[in-house]
Amino acid sequence: MVEFSTALLAIAAAFVLFAVVALYRVFVGPTIHDRVIAVNVAGTNTVIAIALVAAAFEESAFLDVALVYALLNFLLSIAFSKFNVEHGGVL
């Protein structure tokens, strides 16, 4: 039987793979809107993976890292959208 922490690490690895797939869309995305959403999806998947690793290793410090990373991801999305709108793009 698979241990709970091993299952959490496997799920975290799947979310990291999803983030890598989203990064492909960042580089290939046909429009700037696709790229912004892909960066946000990759960041969100990374936060989920960090939280799952925190649960697997029972380290609450990793949850602090995940929270800070989530806040930075949100601020990056807002800043990039504002920059795009100010420079002629409509988001």
C-alpha positions as CSV (number, residue, x, y, z in Angstrom):
1,M,0.0,0.0,0.0
2,V,1.3,3.5,-0.9
3,E,2.0,5.8,2.0
4,F,0.1,9.0,2.3
5,S,3.2,11.2,2.0
6,T,4.4,9.3,-1.1
7,A,1.0,9.9,-2.7
8,L,1.2,13.6,-1.9
9,L,4.7,13.8,-3.5
10,A,3.4,12.1,-6.6
11,I,0.5,14.5,-6.9
12,A,3.0,17.4,-6.4
13,A,5.1,16.0,-9.2
14,A,2.0,16.0,-11.4
15,F,1.4,19.7,-10.7
16,V,5.0,20.5,-11.5
17,L,4.5,18.8,-14.8
18,F,1.3,20.8,-15.4
19,A,3.3,24.0,-14.7
20,V,6.0,23.0,-17.2
21,V,3.2,22.4,-19.8
22,A,1.8,25.9,-19.0
23,L,5.3,27.4,-19.5
24,Y,5.3,26.0,-23.0
25,R,2.2,28.1,-23.7
26,V,4.1,31.1,-22.3
27,F,6.7,30.8,-24.9
28,V,4.5,29.7,-27.8
29,G,1.2,31.5,-27.0
30,P,-0.3,33.2,-30.0
31,T,-1.5,36.3,-28.0
32,I,-0.3,38.2,-25.0
33,H,-3.5,37.2,-23.2
34,D,-2.6,33.5,-23.5
35,R,0.8,34.2,-22.1
36,V,-0.5,36.1,-19.1
37,I,-3.0,33.4,-18.2
38,A,-0.3,30.7,-18.7
39,V,2.1,32.5,-16.3
40,N,-0.7,32.7,-13.8
41,V,-1.5,29.0,-14.2
42,A,2.1,28.0,-13.9
43,G,2.4,30.1,-10.7
44,T,-0.7,28.6,-9.2
45,N,0.4,25.1,-10.0
46,T,3.7,25.8,-8.3
47,V,2.0,27.1,-5.2
48,I,-0.1,23.9,-5.0
49,A,3.0,21.8,-5.5
50,I,4.8,23.6,-2.6
51,A,1.7,23.2,-0.4
52,L,1.6,19.4,-1.1
53,V,5.3,19.0,-0.4
54,A,4.7,20.9,2.9
55,A,1.9,18.4,3.8
56,A,4.1,15.4,2.8
57,F,7.1,16.5,4.9
58,E,4.9,18.0,7.7
59,E,6.9,21.3,7.4
60,S,4.8,24.4,8.1
61,A,7.6,26.7,6.9
62,F,6.9,25.5,3.3
63,L,3.4,26.8,3.6
64,D,4.8,30.3,4.4
65,V,6.9,30.0,1.2
66,A,3.8,29.0,-0.8
67,L,1.8,31.9,0.6
68,V,4.5,34.4,-0.3
69,Y,4.9,32.9,-3.8
70,A,1.1,33.1,-4.3
71,L,1.1,36.8,-3.3
72,L,4.0,37.5,-5.7
73,N,2.2,35.6,-8.5
74,F,-0.9,37.7,-8.0
75,L,1.1,40.9,-8.0
76,L,2.9,39.9,-11.1
77,S,-0.3,39.2,-12.9
78,I,-1.7,42.6,-11.9
79,A,1.5,44.5,-12.8
80,F,1.8,42.8,-16.2
81,S,-1.8,43.5,-17.0
82,K,-1.4,47.2,-16.0
83,F,1.8,47.5,-18.1
84,N,0.0,45.9,-21.1
85,V,-3.0,48.3,-20.9
86,E,-0.8,51.4,-20.5
87,H,1.2,50.5,-23.6
88,G,-1.7,50.2,-26.0
89,G,-2.9,46.6,-25.3
90,V,-6.4,45.9,-24.1
91,L,-6.6,43.1,-21.5
